[in-house]
Amino acid sequence: MKQLFCIIFLLLAFTAKAQLVTDSLLIEGHYRTFSYQPPAARLKHGNLLLLMHGSGGSGQNMAANAASLQAIAAQENLLMVYPDGYQHFWNECRRYATSAANKENINEEAFFTALIQHCYRQFGIDTGKVFAAGFSGGGHMAYKLGLTMPHKIKAITAIVGNLPDSASCDCTMAGKALPVLIVNGTADKVNPWQGGEMFVSNSSFGVVRSSFGSFNYWAGLAGYTGNPETAPLPDTDHSDTCTITRFTYRKKHRPTITLLQVNGGEHSFPKDIDVFLYLWQFCKQAGNRRK
């Protein structure tokens, strides 16, 4: 019986993976790839969620992590797309990143603009309901989309990522407020909670702001002052000592800005919440709010 269960589980896993389709767009001489699970029918005013992998990863890696949300995508009228970074990395806003994407100054805005239009033509997504989220380097890519093309992105989520400080940032910031969710761990040795110099594989990527500095940047754009709402989230996973505290600015006719402080959390997905289901609820609320 146990052997039969294992075989069934592997078949289901294989089937789920096989449902992903990989396509590409030619952008300034480079074929930029992305994966997605095709919807059963053309969407009617569908939502688009762009999910970016971490540095060195791939879209299919990200898809495996987001399986819980992908399982309900159809009922949520949601198309989930998993773009691939150029040679597995993104040209985000970190001036001192050492990847080929950064050194060759790959045009990410052109890629994501073309990708959104492709999803509009092919699947019927609503270009006013486009959301971006990413893990680590992918979180930095989500920041870049929010900083440089906020007119095309409804809300962003950055998981284990802080904004670079002004001296380490090579993006031209649009300075437009939009809903932002940040999920950072206080014990993260790669993305320091308190900010400071960031090292990846012993190479300095420059200085990042603190988690609250990143949070306050977006809150300031939205015009918030004073202290945010503070509340603990349920401690649902007792296998570790981590807990989550939520800090939120919200007000009618203003974008919501939220920071999830993962107490004791490292450079990984939190365990006390399904972060993909959580970020999608955040995005849905953002999509339903008036501009």
C-alpha positions in Angstrom: 0.0 0.0 0.0 2.8 2.4 0.9 4.5 1.7 -2.4 1.3 2.3 -4.3 0.8 5.6 -2.5 4.3 6.7 -3.5 3.7 5.8 -7.1 0.4 7.8 -7.2 2.0 10.7 -5.5 4.8 10.7 -8.1 2.4 10.5 -10.9 0.4 13.4 -9.6 3.6 15.5 -9.1 4.7 14.6 -12.7 1.3 15.5 -14.1 1.2 18.8 -12.2 4.7 19.6 -13.6 3.7 18.5 -17.1 0.9 21.0 -17.2 3.3 23.9 -17.2 4.0 25.3 -20.7 7.2 27.2 -21.5 7.2 29.9 -24.1 9.5 32.8 -25.1 9.5 36.4 -26.4 12.3 37.9 -28.4 13.4 41.0 -26.6 16.3 43.1 -28.0 18.0 40.0 -29.4 17.4 37.7 -26.4 14.8 35.0 -26.2 13.2 35.6 -22.7 11.4 32.5 -21.4 8.5 32.1 -19.1 6.3 29.2 -17.9 2.6 29.0 -17.1 -0.3 26.6 -16.7 -2.7 27.3 -19.6 -6.2 28.2 -18.5 -9.0 25.9 -19.6 -10.7 28.8 -21.4 -10.0 32.4 -22.2 -10.2 34.5 -19.1 -12.8 37.3 -18.8 -11.1 40.3 -17.2 -8.6 37.9 -15.7 -5.9 38.7 -13.1 -2.3 38.2 -13.9 0.3 37.4 -11.2 3.9 37.5 -12.2 6.0 35.3 -9.9 9.8 35.8 -10.0 12.3 33.3 -8.8 15.3 34.0 -6.6 18.8 34.6 -8.0 20.1 31.5 -9.7 16.7 29.9 -9.9 14.1 29.4 -12.6 10.4 29.9 -13.2 9.7 26.3 -12.8 11.4 26.3 -9.4 9.0 29.1 -8.4 6.0 27.2 -9.8 6.8 24.3 -7.5 6.8 26.6 -4.5 3.5 28.2 -5.6 1.6 24.9 -6.1 -1.1 25.7 -3.5 -2.1 28.9 -5.2 -1.8 27.4 -8.7 -4.3 24.8 -7.6 -7.0 27.4 -7.1 -6.0 29.7 -10.0 -9.0 28.8 -12.2 -11.6 29.6 -9.5 -9.7 32.9 -8.8 -9.8 34.0 -12.4 -6.1 34.1 -12.2 -3.3 33.5 -14.7 0.0 32.8 -12.9 3.2 33.3 -15.0 6.7 32.3 -13.9 9.3 34.4 -15.9 12.9 33.3 -16.1 15.7 35.7 -15.4 18.4 36.3 -18.0 20.8 33.4 -17.4 18.9 32.8 -14.1 19.3 36.3 -12.8 17.5 39.6 -12.9 18.7 43.1 -13.8 17.0 44.7 -10.8 17.9 48.0 -9.1 21.0 46.8 -7.3 23.8 48.8 -8.9 26.5 46.4 -7.6 24.9 43.1 -8.6 27.5 41.0 -10.4 25.3 38.9 -12.8 25.3 39.1 -16.6 21.8 40.5 -16.5 23.1 43.5 -14.6 26.4 43.9 -16.4 24.7 43.7 -19.8 21.9 46.0 -18.6 19.2 43.7 -19.8 16.0 45.6 -20.5 13.6 44.1 -18.0 10.9 46.8 -18.5 10.7 45.8 -22.2 10.4 42.1 -21.3 7.7 42.6 -18.7 5.8 45.1 -20.9 5.8 42.6 -23.8 4.9 39.7 -21.4 1.8 41.6 -20.1 0.7 42.4 -23.6 1.2 38.8 -24.6 -1.0 37.6 -21.8 -3.6 40.1 -22.7 -3.8 39.0 -26.3 -3.5 35.3 -25.7 -5.5 34.8 -22.5 -7.7 37.8 -21.9 -6.2 39.2 -18.7 -7.2 42.7 -17.6 -4.1 44.9 -18.0 -5.4 46.9 -15.0 -5.1 43.8 -12.7 -1.4 42.9 -13.1 0.5 41.9 -9.9 4.1 41.1 -9.3 5.8 39.1 -6.5 9.2 37.5 -6.0 11.5 35.8 -3.7 15.0 37.3 -2.8 16.4 38.5 -6.1 12.9 38.1 -7.6 11.6 40.3 -4.8 14.1 42.9 -6.0 12.7 42.5 -9.5 9.2 43.1 -8.1 10.5 46.2 -6.4 11.9 47.4 -9.8 8.6 46.9 -11.5 6.9 48.9 -8.8 9.6 51.6 -8.9 10.0 52.0 -12.7 6.6 51.0 -14.2 3.9 51.4 -11.5 1.4 52.4 -14.2 1.4 48.8 -15.3 1.6 47.0 -12.0 -1.3 47.1 -9.5 0.6 45.8 -6.4 3.9 44.1 -5.5 5.2 41.6 -3.0 8.8 41.2 -2.0 9.8 38.2 0.0 13.1 38.4 1.9 14.2 41.5 0.1 15.0 45.1 1.1 15.3 48.1 -1.1 18.8 49.2 -2.0 19.7 52.5 -0.5 20.0 55.5 -2.8 23.8 55.1 -3.5 23.3 51.4 -4.4 20.3 51.9 -6.6 20.6 52.4 -10.3 16.9 52.7 -11.1 15.0 55.9 -11.9 12.2 55.8 -9.4 8.8 57.0 -10.6 7.8 57.9 -7.0 4.3 56.6 -7.4 2.4 55.0 -4.5 1.0 51.5 -4.9 0.1 48.6 -2.5 3.2 46.8 -1.2 3.6 43.7 0.9 7.1 42.9 2.3 7.9 39.6 4.1 11.3 39.6 5.8 13.0 37.6 8.5 14.8 39.1 11.5 17.6 36.5 11.4 18.2 36.7 7.6 22.0 36.7 7.0 21.6 37.4 3.2 19.1 40.2 3.3 19.9 41.9 6.7 16.8 42.9 8.6 18.5 46.0 9.9 19.9 46.9 6.5 23.6 47.5 5.6 25.9 45.8 3.2 24.5 42.8 1.4 26.8 39.9 0.5 25.9 37.2 -2.0 28.5 34.4 -2.5 31.1 36.6 -0.8 30.5 39.5 -3.3 29.1 42.8 -2.1 25.8 43.8 -3.7 26.0 47.3 -2.0 23.9 48.6 0.8 20.2 47.9 1.4 17.8 49.8 3.6 16.4 48.1 6.7 13.1 46.3 6.5 11.4 49.2 8.2 13.2 51.6 5.9 11.9 49.8 2.9 8.4 49.7 4.5 8.5 53.4 5.3 9.7 54.3 1.8 6.4 52.9 0.3 4.3 54.2 3.2 5.8 57.7 2.6 4.8 57.6 -1.0 1.3 56.8 0.0 1.2 59.8 2.4 1.1 57.8 5.7 2.4 59.3 8.9 2.3 58.1 12.5 2.5 54.5 13.7 1.2 51.5 11.6 -1.4 49.0 12.9 0.4 46.2 14.7 -0.9 42.6 15.2 0.5 39.1 15.7 -0.4 36.4 13.2 -1.4 33.0 14.5 1.5 30.7 15.3 0.4 27.8 13.1 3.8 26.0 12.9 5.3 24.8 16.2 8.2 23.0 14.5 10.3 26.1 14.8 10.4 29.1 17.1 9.4 31.7 14.5 6.4 33.9 14.8 5.0 36.7 12.6 4.1 40.2 13.5 2.2 42.3 10.9 2.6 46.0 10.5 0.1 47.8 8.3 -0.8 51.2 7.0 -4.3 51.3 5.5 -6.8 54.0 4.8 -9.6 54.5 2.4 -8.5 55.6 -1.1 -4.9 55.0 -0.3 -2.8 51.9 -1.1 -2.2 49.4 1.7 1.4 49.0 2.8 2.2 45.9 4.9 5.3 44.4 6.5 5.3 40.9 7.8 8.1 40.6 10.4 9.1 37.0 10.6 10.6 36.8 14.1 13.6 34.5 13.9 13.0 34.0 10.2 16.0 33.3 7.9 16.4 33.7 4.1 13.5 31.4 3.3 9.7 31.2 2.9 7.9 31.6 6.3 6.2 28.5 7.7 3.4 30.0 9.8 1.6 31.1 6.6 1.3 29.9 3.1 2.9 33.1 1.7 1.5 32.6 -1.8 -2.1 32.3 -0.6 -1.5 35.3 1.7 0.0 37.5 -1.0 -2.8 36.7 -3.4 -5.4 37.8 -0.8 -3.4 41.0 -0.5 -3.3 41.5 -4.3 -7.1 40.8 -4.6 -7.9 43.4 -2.0 -5.6 45.8 -3.8 -7.3 45.0 -7.1 -10.7 45.8 -5.7 -9.8 49.1 -4.2 -10.3 52.3 -6.2 -7.3 54.2 -7.4 
